[in-house]
Amino acid sequence: MKKVVAGMLITLSGVLIFRSCAADKKQESILQENTMLIQQQISNVSKLIVTEGHFAEVYNYKDSQELFGPLITADKKALVVVNAEVAIAYDLSQIDFVVDEVNRTLYVKSIPEPEIKISPDFEYYDVTADYLNPFGASDYNKIKKNINASLLKKIEASSLKSNAKNRLLSELQKFYVLTNSLNWTLVYKDQPIDNFEKLQIRD
């Protein structure tokens, strides 16, 4: 009788150990699948999020050089019409994130700064210059530098950057939806995100 009871206990223990190992393996498999899914989702959005705009500007350039005092000068001037395509992008391949499998947490440490790309098209009109003060490479470089600075000010005052930020938020929302559906936690800049309103891009 004792041998029968001992045999039943050994068999029961074996079954419980087997089930426990199987459950652990199943849990580990699900955890790995969830981790791979999160990493794949981040990889899918690791692209440039681009907001484009068009700017036009008319720029008057004038330069004078005194020859024999202020009474006699050598002048040059140009009328420049600029049409510029502007793109603002976030390169999410540079996003800094950590997947914590043990605690089921996705840590988004930081996102890259927005990139501003200006592609201007210059058209020169009414270019005149005195013989003693001719147009040179330095003049064209100065014109481009001044126009780019002016365009940057217009971009800052426009809605392009806010539009790009909204596009970025729509991509980051996918992280929140995914982690929430898998019962994971999303942490952005050390702040746990339990609703999408908390997911704001701070400059």
C-alpha positions as CSV (number, residue, x, y, z in Angstrom):
1,M,0.0,0.0,0.0
2,K,2.8,2.4,0.9
3,K,4.5,1.7,-2.4
4,V,1.2,2.5,-4.3
5,V,0.8,5.8,-2.4
6,A,4.4,6.7,-3.0
7,G,4.1,5.9,-6.7
8,M,0.9,8.1,-6.9
9,L,2.7,11.0,-5.2
10,I,5.7,10.7,-7.5
11,T,3.4,10.6,-10.5
12,L,1.4,13.6,-9.3
13,S,4.6,15.5,-8.6
14,G,5.9,14.7,-12.1
15,V,2.7,15.9,-13.7
16,L,2.7,19.2,-11.7
17,I,6.4,19.8,-12.5
18,F,5.7,19.1,-16.2
19,R,2.7,21.5,-16.2
20,S,4.7,24.2,-14.5
21,C,7.6,23.9,-17.0
22,A,5.1,23.9,-19.9
23,A,3.4,27.0,-18.5
24,D,6.7,28.8,-18.0
25,K,7.7,28.0,-21.5
26,K,4.4,29.2,-22.8
27,Q,4.7,32.4,-20.8
28,E,8.2,32.9,-22.0
29,S,7.2,32.3,-25.6
30,I,4.4,34.9,-25.3
31,L,6.8,37.4,-23.7
32,Q,9.3,37.0,-26.5
33,E,6.5,37.3,-29.1
34,N,5.3,40.5,-27.5
35,T,8.8,41.9,-27.3
36,M,9.4,41.1,-31.0
37,L,6.0,42.7,-31.9
38,I,6.9,45.9,-30.1
39,Q,10.4,46.1,-31.7
40,Q,8.9,45.4,-35.1
41,Q,6.3,48.2,-34.6
42,I,9.0,50.6,-33.7
43,S,11.0,49.5,-36.7
44,N,8.0,50.1,-39.0
45,V,7.6,53.7,-37.9
46,S,11.4,54.4,-38.0
47,K,11.0,56.6,-41.0
48,L,11.0,60.2,-41.8
49,I,7.8,62.0,-40.9
50,V,7.8,64.9,-43.3
51,T,5.8,68.1,-43.3
52,E,6.4,70.2,-46.4
53,G,5.7,73.8,-47.2
54,H,6.4,76.4,-49.8
55,F,7.8,79.9,-49.2
56,A,8.3,82.8,-51.6
57,E,10.3,85.9,-51.0
58,V,11.6,89.0,-52.9
59,Y,15.0,90.1,-51.7
60,N,16.7,93.4,-52.5
61,Y,20.4,93.3,-52.4
62,K,22.6,96.4,-52.4
63,D,26.2,97.1,-51.7
64,S,28.2,100.3,-52.0
65,Q,31.9,101.0,-51.7
66,E,33.4,104.4,-51.1
67,L,36.1,105.3,-53.6
68,F,37.2,108.8,-52.6
69,G,35.1,109.4,-49.6
70,P,31.3,109.3,-49.3
71,L,30.7,111.6,-52.3
72,I,31.9,109.0,-54.9
73,T,30.7,105.4,-54.5
74,A,30.7,102.2,-56.6
75,D,27.3,100.5,-56.3
76,K,25.9,97.1,-57.1
77,K,22.5,95.8,-56.6
78,A,20.2,92.9,-57.4
79,L,16.6,91.9,-57.2
80,V,16.2,88.3,-56.1
81,V,13.0,86.2,-56.2
82,V,13.2,83.1,-54.1
83,N,10.9,80.1,-54.2
84,A,11.8,77.6,-51.5
85,E,10.5,74.2,-50.7
86,V,10.9,73.5,-47.0
87,A,10.7,70.1,-45.3
88,I,10.6,69.3,-41.6
89,A,11.3,65.7,-40.6
90,Y,12.0,63.5,-37.6
91,D,14.3,60.5,-38.3
92,L,12.8,57.9,-36.0
93,S,15.6,55.5,-36.8
94,Q,17.4,57.5,-34.2
95,I,14.8,57.0,-31.4
96,D,16.3,55.9,-28.1
97,F,14.2,53.1,-26.5
98,V,14.6,50.2,-24.2
99,V,12.4,47.1,-24.0
100,D,12.2,45.7,-20.5
101,E,10.9,42.1,-20.9
102,V,10.9,41.3,-17.2
103,N,8.8,44.3,-16.2
104,R,6.8,44.4,-19.5
105,T,7.8,48.0,-20.0
106,L,8.7,50.0,-23.1
107,Y,11.0,53.0,-22.2
108,V,11.2,55.7,-24.8
109,K,14.2,57.7,-23.6
110,S,14.3,60.4,-26.3
111,I,13.4,61.2,-29.8
112,P,15.6,63.0,-32.4
113,E,15.4,66.8,-32.9
114,P,13.4,67.9,-36.0
115,E,15.4,68.4,-39.1
116,I,14.8,71.4,-41.3
117,K,15.7,71.2,-45.0
118,I,15.4,74.3,-47.2
119,S,15.7,73.9,-51.0
120,P,15.6,77.4,-52.4
121,D,15.4,78.3,-56.1
122,F,17.0,81.7,-56.8
123,E,16.1,83.9,-59.8
124,Y,18.1,87.1,-60.2
125,Y,16.6,90.2,-61.8
126,D,18.0,93.7,-62.4
127,V,21.6,92.8,-61.6
128,T,23.7,95.9,-62.0
129,A,27.3,96.7,-60.8
130,D,29.9,99.3,-61.3
131,Y,33.2,98.4,-62.9
132,L,35.1,99.1,-59.7
133,N,32.6,97.0,-57.6
134,P,31.7,93.9,-59.6
135,F,29.5,91.0,-58.5
136,G,31.5,88.1,-57.2
137,A,31.1,84.8,-55.4
138,S,31.1,86.4,-52.0
139,D,28.0,88.5,-53.0
140,Y,26.0,85.4,-54.1
141,N,27.0,83.6,-50.9
142,K,26.0,86.6,-48.8
143,I,22.6,86.7,-50.6
144,K,22.0,83.0,-50.0
145,K,23.0,83.3,-46.3
146,N,20.7,86.2,-45.7
147,I,17.8,84.6,-47.5
148,N,18.2,81.3,-45.6
149,A,18.2,83.3,-42.3
150,S,15.1,85.1,-43.4
151,L,13.4,81.8,-44.4
152,L,14.2,80.2,-41.0
153,K,12.5,83.1,-39.2
154,K,9.4,82.6,-41.4
155,I,9.4,78.8,-40.7
156,E,9.6,79.5,-36.9
157,A,6.6,81.8,-37.2
158,S,4.6,79.4,-39.4
159,S,2.6,76.3,-38.4
160,L,5.1,73.9,-40.1
161,K,6.9,72.8,-36.9
162,S,3.6,72.3,-35.0
163,N,2.2,70.3,-37.9
164,A,5.4,68.1,-37.9
165,K,5.0,67.6,-34.1
166,N,1.4,66.5,-34.6
167,R,2.5,64.0,-37.2
168,L,5.1,62.7,-34.8
169,L,2.6,62.3,-32.0
170,S,0.3,60.3,-34.3
171,E,3.3,57.9,-34.8
172,L,4.1,57.7,-31.1
173,Q,0.4,57.0,-30.4
174,K,0.9,53.6,-32.1
175,F,3.4,52.7,-29.3
176,Y,0.8,53.5,-26.6
177,V,-2.0,51.6,-28.4
178,L,0.3,48.6,-28.8
179,T,1.7,48.5,-25.3
180,N,-1.7,49.0,-23.8
181,S,-3.2,46.2,-25.8
182,L,-0.4,43.8,-24.6
183,N,-0.8,44.9,-21.0
184,W,2.6,46.5,-21.1
185,T,3.6,49.9,-19.7
186,L,4.8,52.8,-21.9
187,V,7.3,55.2,-20.2
188,Y,8.3,58.4,-22.0
189,K,11.1,60.5,-20.4
190,D,10.6,58.7,-17.1
191,Q,6.9,59.3,-17.0
192,P,4.5,56.4,-17.2
193,I,1.9,57.0,-19.9
194,D,-1.5,55.7,-18.9
195,N,-3.5,57.8,-21.4
196,F,-2.6,59.4,-24.7
197,E,-3.1,62.9,-23.4
198,K,0.1,62.5,-21.3
199,L,2.1,61.7,-24.4
200,Q,3.2,65.2,-25.3
201,I,6.4,66.2,-27.0
202,R,8.3,68.5,-24.7
203,D,10.9,70.9,-26.4
